[in-house]
């Protein structure tokens, strides 16, 4: 019984933050800055790449890199408290012999 309860609670805990990811993605697609900001806690910390370029053409942009997010349930809803993204590092130069 304990194992079943643990699995149920774990699945609820893991599934809940997805809603903040979905809200963030929808806000970004809608170009709605206010909605994006509602996805973050007032004291959230964000590190974002400094090489972002607006997609004036409307074409999709694919970036590769690393990211991490921490969400916390506050006042009944999930918000980001940490958001980190960085571009993929350039490959190391081959050593010269």
C-alpha positions in Angstrom: 0.0 0.0 0.0 2.8 2.4 0.9 4.4 1.7 -2.5 1.2 2.5 -4.4 0.7 5.7 -2.4 4.3 6.7 -3.1 3.8 6.2 -6.8 0.6 8.1 -6.9 2.1 11.0 -5.0 5.3 11.0 -7.1 3.3 11.0 -10.4 1.2 13.9 -9.2 4.3 15.8 -8.0 6.1 15.2 -11.3 3.1 16.0 -13.5 2.1 19.3 -11.9 4.9 21.5 -13.0 4.2 20.6 -16.6 1.4 23.1 -16.5 3.9 26.0 -15.9 5.9 24.8 -18.9 2.8 24.7 -21.1 1.7 28.2 -19.9 5.2 29.5 -20.7 5.3 27.9 -24.1 1.8 29.3 -25.0 2.8 32.8 -23.7 6.0 32.8 -25.8 4.1 31.6 -28.9 1.6 34.4 -28.3 4.4 37.0 -27.8 2.6 37.9 -24.5 5.3 39.2 -22.1 2.8 39.6 -19.2 1.8 36.0 -19.5 5.4 34.9 -19.6 6.2 36.9 -16.5 3.2 35.3 -14.6 5.0 32.0 -15.0 7.8 33.3 -12.7 7.8 33.9 -9.0 8.5 37.5 -8.0 11.8 36.5 -6.6 12.8 34.1 -9.4 16.3 34.0 -10.7 16.9 33.7 -14.5 20.1 33.3 -16.5 19.5 33.5 -20.2 21.9 33.4 -23.1 23.0 36.8 -24.4 22.9 35.7 -28.0 19.1 35.5 -28.6 18.0 37.1 -31.8 14.4 38.0 -32.6 12.8 35.9 -35.2 11.4 38.7 -37.4 10.9 36.3 -40.3 8.4 34.2 -38.2 10.4 31.1 -39.0 11.1 28.6 -36.2 14.5 28.9 -34.6 16.3 25.9 -33.3 18.9 26.4 -30.6 21.0 23.7 -28.9 22.3 24.1 -25.4 21.6 23.4 -21.8 18.9 24.4 -19.5 17.5 23.8 -16.1 14.4 24.9 -14.4 13.1 24.7 -10.8 9.4 25.2 -10.2 7.7 25.6 -6.9 4.0 25.5 -6.0 3.1 28.9 -4.5 -0.4 30.0 -3.6 -1.9 27.0 -5.3 0.0 27.3 -8.7 3.3 26.3 -10.1 5.8 29.0 -10.9 9.5 29.1 -11.9 11.9 30.1 -9.2 15.0 29.4 -11.2 15.4 29.4 -15.0 18.8 28.8 -16.6 19.7 28.5 -20.2 23.0 28.6 -22.0 24.0 28.1 -25.6 26.0 25.0 -26.4 29.7 25.7 -25.9 31.9 25.9 -29.0 33.9 22.7 -29.6 37.4 22.7 -28.2 40.2 23.4 -30.7 42.2 20.3 -31.6 45.6 20.4 -30.0 48.4 21.3 -32.4 51.4 19.0 -32.3 
